[in-house]
Amino acid sequence: MHDINDLEIRGIPAVFVASDQFVDAASAQSTSLGFPAVARVFTPHPIQDRTDDEMVAYADAAFDQIVSKITS
């Protein structure tokens, strides 16, 4: 979240991407950084034991949402 905040401060569009296990943590941290409206996209959790094909499917599913948030 710190990196996304830093990029946005520099005027570089950014999107925070994490698994849905971190929804509450992302909200709390972005609020504490003073950037509560940071763009974020969440994927299914867990990801550590996913196959390459499953990870590609997660990325494909999130792609449009990421592009939409980074270009809005």
KOLZAPA-949813 format. One record per atom (N, C-alpha, C, CB): residue number from 1; atom name; z, x, y. Coordinates in pm, whole numbers, plus 50000, padded with zeros to 5 digits. Glycine has a CB too. Example, Ala and Ser with C-alpha at 12.3 -4.5 7.8 and 13.67 -1.06 7.14 Angstrom:
KOLZAPA-949813
{atom 1; 'N'; {50780; 51319; 49431}}
{atom 1; 'CA'; {50780; 51230; 49550}}
{atom 1; 'C'; {50780; 51320; 49670}}
{atom 1; 'CB'; {50905; 51131; 49553}}
{atom 2; 'N'; {50708; 51285; 49775}}
{atom 2; 'CA'; {50714; 51367; 49894}}
{atom 2; 'C'; {50787; 51290; 50003}}
{atom 2; 'CB'; {50572; 51408; 49940}}
END
This chain:
KOLZAPA-949813
{atom 1; 'N'; {50000; 50082; 49881}}
{atom 1; 'CA'; {50000; 50000; 50000}}
{atom 1; 'C'; {50000; 50087; 50125}}
{atom 1; 'CB'; {50120; 49907; 50000}}
{atom 2; 'N'; {50069; 50200; 50121}}
{atom 2; 'CA'; {50069; 50289; 50237}}
{atom 2; 'C'; {49928; 50336; 50271}}
{atom 2; 'CB'; {50161; 50410; 50211}}
{atom 3; 'N'; {49850; 50369; 50169}}
{atom 3; 'CA'; {49713; 50415; 50193}}
{atom 3; 'C'; {49628; 50306; 50256}}
{atom 3; 'CB'; {49650; 50462; 50062}}
{atom 4; 'N'; {49641; 50185; 50208}}
{atom 4; 'CA'; {49563; 50073; 50262}}
{atom 4; 'C'; {49603; 50051; 50408}}
{atom 4; 'CB'; {49585; 49943; 50178}}
{atom 5; 'N'; {49731; 50054; 50435}}
{atom 5; 'CA'; {49780; 50038; 50571}}
{atom 5; 'C'; {49725; 50149; 50661}}
{atom 5; 'CB'; {49934; 50040; 50574}}
{atom 6; 'N'; {49728; 50272; 50614}}
{atom 6; 'CA'; {49676; 50385; 50693}}
{atom 6; 'C'; {49527; 50369; 50722}}
{atom 6; 'CB'; {49702; 50517; 50619}}
{atom 7; 'N'; {49450; 50330; 50622}}
{atom 7; 'CA'; {49307; 50310; 50642}}
{atom 7; 'C'; {49281; 50202; 50746}}
{atom 7; 'CB'; {49239; 50274; 50511}}
{atom 8; 'N'; {49351; 50091; 50735}}
{atom 8; 'CA'; {49332; 49980; 50830}}
{atom 8; 'C'; {49369; 50023; 50972}}
{atom 8; 'CB'; {49417; 49860; 50787}}
{atom 9; 'N'; {49475; 50100; 50988}}
{atom 9; 'CA'; {49514; 50149; 51120}}
{atom 9; 'C'; {49402; 50235; 51179}}
{atom 9; 'CB'; {49645; 50230; 51111}}
{atom 10; 'N'; {49332; 50309; 51095}}
{atom 10; 'CA'; {49222; 50395; 51139}}
{atom 10; 'C'; {49092; 50316; 51163}}
{atom 10; 'CB'; {49197; 50504; 51037}}
{atom 11; 'N'; {49096; 50187; 51135}}
{atom 11; 'CA'; {48978; 50103; 51155}}
{atom 11; 'C'; {48884; 50102; 51036}}
{atom 11; 'CB'; {48904; 50148; 51276}}
{atom 12; 'N'; {48931; 50149; 50922}}
{atom 12; 'CA'; {48850; 50151; 50800}}
{atom 12; 'C'; {48892; 50032; 50714}}
{atom 12; 'CB'; {48867; 50288; 50722}}
{atom 13; 'N'; {48801; 49938; 50690}}
{atom 13; 'CA'; {48837; 49822; 50608}}
{atom 13; 'C'; {48883; 49866; 50468}}
{atom 13; 'CB'; {48718; 49725; 50597}}
{atom 14; 'N'; {48989; 49802; 50420}}
{atom 14; 'CA'; {49044; 49838; 50290}}
{atom 14; 'C'; {49101; 49714; 50222}}
{atom 14; 'CB'; {49152; 49947; 50304}}
{atom 15; 'N'; {49108; 49720; 50091}}
{atom 15; 'CA'; {49164; 49611; 50012}}
{atom 15; 'C'; {49257; 49671; 49908}}
{atom 15; 'CB'; {49052; 49525; 49944}}
{atom 16; 'N'; {49376; 49617; 49898}}
{atom 16; 'CA'; {49474; 49658; 49798}}
{atom 16; 'C'; {49440; 49585; 49668}}
{atom 16; 'CB'; {49622; 49628; 49845}}
{atom 17; 'N'; {49425; 49659; 49559}}
{atom 17; 'CA'; {49395; 49599; 49428}}
{atom 17; 'C'; {49502; 49642; 49330}}
{atom 17; 'CB'; {49251; 49640; 49378}}
{atom 18; 'N'; {49561; 49545; 49262}}
{atom 18; 'CA'; {49666; 49574; 49163}}
{atom 18; 'C'; {49667; 49461; 49061}}
{atom 18; 'CB'; {49806; 49591; 49231}}
{atom 19; 'N'; {49744; 49480; 48956}}
{atom 19; 'CA'; {49757; 49372; 48858}}
{atom 19; 'C'; {49855; 49268; 48911}}
{atom 19; 'CB'; {49805; 49427; 48720}}
{atom 20; 'N'; {49843; 49147; 48860}}
{atom 20; 'CA'; {49921; 49035; 48913}}
{atom 20; 'C'; {50071; 49047; 48892}}
{atom 20; 'CB'; {49873; 48909; 48850}}
{atom 21; 'N'; {50114; 49146; 48821}}
{atom 21; 'CA'; {50258; 49174; 48805}}
{atom 21; 'C'; {50319; 49216; 48940}}
{atom 21; 'CB'; {50280; 49284; 48698}}
{atom 22; 'N'; {50235; 49262; 49032}}
{atom 22; 'CA'; {50282; 49321; 49156}}
{atom 22; 'C'; {50262; 49234; 49280}}
{atom 22; 'CB'; {50215; 49451; 49178}}
{atom 23; 'N'; {50241; 49104; 49260}}
{atom 23; 'CA'; {50220; 49013; 49373}}
{atom 23; 'C'; {50340; 49017; 49468}}
{atom 23; 'CB'; {50196; 48870; 49322}}
{atom 24; 'N'; {50459; 48997; 49416}}
{atom 24; 'CA'; {50578; 48993; 49502}}
{atom 24; 'C'; {50605; 49128; 49567}}
{atom 24; 'CB'; {50701; 48949; 49421}}
{atom 25; 'N'; {50588; 49235; 49491}}
{atom 25; 'CA'; {50612; 49370; 49545}}
{atom 25; 'C'; {50513; 49401; 49656}}
{atom 25; 'CB'; {50601; 49476; 49434}}
{atom 26; 'N'; {50386; 49363; 49639}}
{atom 26; 'CA'; {50285; 49388; 49742}}
{atom 26; 'C'; {50318; 49311; 49869}}
{atom 26; 'CB'; {50145; 49348; 49690}}
{atom 27; 'N'; {50362; 49190; 49854}}
{atom 27; 'CA'; {50399; 49109; 49970}}
{atom 27; 'C'; {50517; 49171; 50044}}
{atom 27; 'CB'; {50432; 48966; 49928}}
{atom 28; 'N'; {50618; 49209; 49969}}
{atom 28; 'CA'; {50737; 49269; 50031}}
{atom 28; 'C'; {50704; 49401; 50100}}
{atom 28; 'CB'; {50846; 49290; 49925}}
{atom 29; 'N'; {50626; 49484; 50034}}
{atom 29; 'CA'; {50596; 49615; 50091}}
{atom 29; 'C'; {50505; 49603; 50213}}
{atom 29; 'CB'; {50532; 49704; 49987}}
{atom 30; 'N'; {50404; 49518; 50206}}
{atom 30; 'CA'; {50315; 49505; 50322}}
{atom 30; 'C'; {50391; 49447; 50441}}
{atom 30; 'CB'; {50194; 49415; 50287}}
{atom 31; 'N'; {50483; 49357; 50416}}
{atom 31; 'CA'; {50565; 49301; 50523}}
{atom 31; 'C'; {50655; 49409; 50582}}
{atom 31; 'CB'; {50650; 49184; 50472}}
{atom 32; 'N'; {50716; 49490; 50497}}
{atom 32; 'CA'; {50805; 49596; 50548}}
{atom 32; 'C'; {50728; 49702; 50625}}
{atom 32; 'CB'; {50880; 49661; 50433}}
{atom 33; 'N'; {50600; 49719; 50596}}
{atom 33; 'CA'; {50516; 49813; 50670}}
{atom 33; 'C'; {50463; 49754; 50800}}
{atom 33; 'CB'; {50400; 49859; 50583}}
{atom 34; 'N'; {50491; 49626; 50822}}
{atom 34; 'CA'; {50444; 49560; 50942}}
{atom 34; 'C'; {50300; 49513; 50934}}
{atom 34; 'CB'; {50460; 49651; 51058}}
{atom 35; 'N'; {50251; 49499; 50813}}
{atom 35; 'CA'; {50113; 49460; 50791}}
{atom 35; 'C'; {50107; 49352; 50683}}
{atom 35; 'CB'; {50026; 49583; 50751}}
{atom 36; 'N'; {50171; 49237; 50708}}
{atom 36; 'CA'; {50183; 49135; 50604}}
{atom 36; 'C'; {50053; 49070; 50561}}
{atom 36; 'CB'; {50275; 49030; 50650}}
{atom 37; 'N'; {49950; 49078; 50644}}
{atom 37; 'CA'; {49824; 49012; 50611}}
{atom 37; 'C'; {49723; 49106; 50545}}
{atom 37; 'CB'; {49763; 48953; 50736}}
{atom 38; 'N'; {49769; 49220; 50494}}
{atom 38; 'CA'; {49678; 49315; 50430}}
{atom 38; 'C'; {49599; 49244; 50320}}
{atom 38; 'CB'; {49756; 49436; 50372}}
{atom 39; 'N'; {49469; 49273; 50315}}
{atom 39; 'CA'; {49384; 49212; 50212}}
{atom 39; 'C'; {49426; 49262; 50075}}
{atom 39; 'CB'; {49234; 49242; 50237}}
{atom 40; 'N'; {49434; 49171; 49980}}
{atom 40; 'CA'; {49475; 49212; 49845}}
{atom 40; 'C'; {49406; 49126; 49740}}
{atom 40; 'CB'; {49628; 49201; 49830}}
{atom 41; 'N'; {49382; 49189; 49626}}
{atom 41; 'CA'; {49320; 49122; 49512}}
{atom 41; 'C'; {49401; 49163; 49389}}
{atom 41; 'CB'; {49166; 49161; 49497}}
{atom 42; 'N'; {49428; 49066; 49305}}
{atom 42; 'CA'; {49507; 49094; 49184}}
{atom 42; 'C'; {49426; 49065; 49059}}
{atom 42; 'CB'; {49636; 49011; 49184}}
{atom 43; 'N'; {49444; 49151; 48961}}
{atom 43; 'CA'; {49379; 49137; 48831}}
{atom 43; 'C'; {49484; 49097; 48728}}
{atom 43; 'CB'; {49307; 49269; 48790}}
{atom 44; 'N'; {49441; 49056; 48609}}
{atom 44; 'CA'; {49539; 49023; 48505}}
{atom 44; 'C'; {49623; 49146; 48467}}
{atom 44; 'CB'; {49468; 48968; 48381}}
{atom 45; 'N'; {49743; 49119; 48422}}
{atom 45; 'CA'; {49836; 49222; 48377}}
{atom 45; 'C'; {49862; 49200; 48229}}
{atom 45; 'CB'; {49970; 49218; 48460}}
{atom 46; 'N'; {49884; 49301; 48152}}
{atom 46; 'CA'; {49884; 49444; 48182}}
{atom 46; 'C'; {49743; 49502; 48174}}
{atom 46; 'CB'; {49978; 49518; 48085}}
{atom 47; 'N'; {49729; 49622; 48229}}
{atom 47; 'CA'; {49599; 49689; 48222}}
{atom 47; 'C'; {49604; 49816; 48139}}
{atom 47; 'CB'; {49550; 49721; 48361}}
{atom 48; 'N'; {49721; 49871; 48116}}
{atom 48; 'CA'; {49730; 50003; 48052}}
{atom 48; 'C'; {49673; 50008; 47911}}
{atom 48; 'CB'; {49873; 50046; 48048}}
{atom 49; 'N'; {49676; 49900; 47838}}
{atom 49; 'CA'; {49627; 49902; 47699}}
{atom 49; 'C'; {49493; 49831; 47683}}
{atom 49; 'CB'; {49730; 49838; 47608}}
{atom 50; 'N'; {49425; 49805; 47794}}
{atom 50; 'CA'; {49296; 49737; 47787}}
{atom 50; 'C'; {49187; 49834; 47743}}
{atom 50; 'CB'; {49260; 49674; 47922}}
{atom 51; 'N'; {49089; 49779; 47675}}
{atom 51; 'CA'; {48973; 49861; 47635}}
{atom 51; 'C'; {48884; 49882; 47757}}
{atom 51; 'CB'; {48893; 49793; 47519}}
{atom 52; 'N'; {48789; 49973; 47745}}
{atom 52; 'CA'; {48694; 49994; 47855}}
{atom 52; 'C'; {48620; 49865; 47887}}
{atom 52; 'CB'; {48594; 50105; 47819}}
{atom 53; 'N'; {48578; 49793; 47783}}
{atom 53; 'CA'; {48506; 49668; 47806}}
{atom 53; 'C'; {48593; 49565; 47878}}
{atom 53; 'CB'; {48457; 49611; 47673}}
{atom 54; 'N'; {48720; 49558; 47844}}
{atom 54; 'CA'; {48810; 49465; 47912}}
{atom 54; 'C'; {48830; 49504; 48059}}
{atom 54; 'CB'; {48946; 49461; 47840}}
{atom 55; 'N'; {48840; 49634; 48084}}
{atom 55; 'CA'; {48855; 49680; 48222}}
{atom 55; 'C'; {48730; 49650; 48304}}
{atom 55; 'CB'; {48886; 49830; 48225}}
{atom 56; 'N'; {48614; 49667; 48244}}
{atom 56; 'CA'; {48490; 49632; 48313}}
{atom 56; 'C'; {48487; 49483; 48344}}
{atom 56; 'CB'; {48366; 49671; 48228}}
{atom 57; 'N'; {48533; 49401; 48251}}
{atom 57; 'CA'; {48538; 49257; 48274}}
{atom 57; 'C'; {48635; 49223; 48388}}
{atom 57; 'CB'; {48579; 49183; 48146}}
{atom 58; 'N'; {48750; 49290; 48394}}
{atom 58; 'CA'; {48846; 49269; 48503}}
{atom 58; 'C'; {48781; 49307; 48636}}
{atom 58; 'CB'; {48976; 49352; 48480}}
{atom 59; 'N'; {48713; 49422; 48639}}
{atom 59; 'CA'; {48648; 49469; 48762}}
{atom 59; 'C'; {48537; 49373; 48804}}
{atom 59; 'CB'; {48591; 49610; 48742}}
{atom 60; 'N'; {48458; 49329; 48708}}
{atom 60; 'CA'; {48350; 49234; 48739}}
{atom 60; 'C'; {48407; 49104; 48797}}
{atom 60; 'CB'; {48268; 49203; 48613}}
{atom 61; 'N'; {48517; 49059; 48739}}
{atom 61; 'CA'; {48579; 48934; 48784}}
{atom 61; 'C'; {48636; 48947; 48926}}
{atom 61; 'CB'; {48689; 48892; 48688}}
{atom 62; 'N'; {48681; 49066; 48962}}
{atom 62; 'CA'; {48742; 49088; 49094}}
{atom 62; 'C'; {48642; 49130; 49200}}
{atom 62; 'CB'; {48850; 49192; 49083}}
{atom 63; 'N'; {48523; 49172; 49161}}
{atom 63; 'CA'; {48427; 49233; 49252}}
{atom 63; 'C'; {48394; 49145; 49373}}
{atom 63; 'CB'; {48300; 49265; 49178}}
{atom 64; 'N'; {48355; 49021; 49351}}
{atom 64; 'CA'; {48317; 48933; 49461}}
{atom 64; 'C'; {48432; 48911; 49558}}
{atom 64; 'CB'; {48269; 48800; 49408}}
{atom 65; 'N'; {48551; 48899; 49503}}
{atom 65; 'CA'; {48670; 48879; 49587}}
{atom 65; 'C'; {48697; 49003; 49672}}
{atom 65; 'CB'; {48794; 48847; 49498}}
{atom 66; 'N'; {48682; 49121; 49614}}
{atom 66; 'CA'; {48702; 49247; 49687}}
{atom 66; 'C'; {48600; 49259; 49800}}
{atom 66; 'CB'; {48691; 49368; 49591}}
{atom 67; 'N'; {48474; 49237; 49768}}
{atom 67; 'CA'; {48368; 49246; 49869}}
{atom 67; 'C'; {48391; 49146; 49981}}
{atom 67; 'CB'; {48230; 49223; 49805}}
{atom 68; 'N'; {48429; 49025; 49945}}
{atom 68; 'CA'; {48455; 48922; 50045}}
{atom 68; 'C'; {48567; 48964; 50139}}
{atom 68; 'CB'; {48490; 48789; 49977}}
{atom 69; 'N'; {48674; 49017; 50086}}
{atom 69; 'CA'; {48789; 49055; 50168}}
{atom 69; 'C'; {48759; 49178; 50254}}
{atom 69; 'CB'; {48910; 49081; 50080}}
{atom 70; 'N'; {48682; 49268; 50202}}
{atom 70; 'CA'; {48655; 49391; 50278}}
{atom 70; 'C'; {48550; 49370; 50387}}
{atom 70; 'CB'; {48609; 49503; 50183}}
{atom 71; 'N'; {48473; 49263; 50376}}
{atom 71; 'CA'; {48370; 49237; 50475}}
{atom 71; 'C'; {48406; 49124; 50571}}
{atom 71; 'CB'; {48240; 49205; 50406}}
{atom 72; 'N'; {48522; 49065; 50554}}
{atom 72; 'CA'; {48560; 48954; 50644}}
{atom 72; 'C'; {48645; 49002; 50759}}
{atom 72; 'CB'; {48637; 48845; 50566}}
END
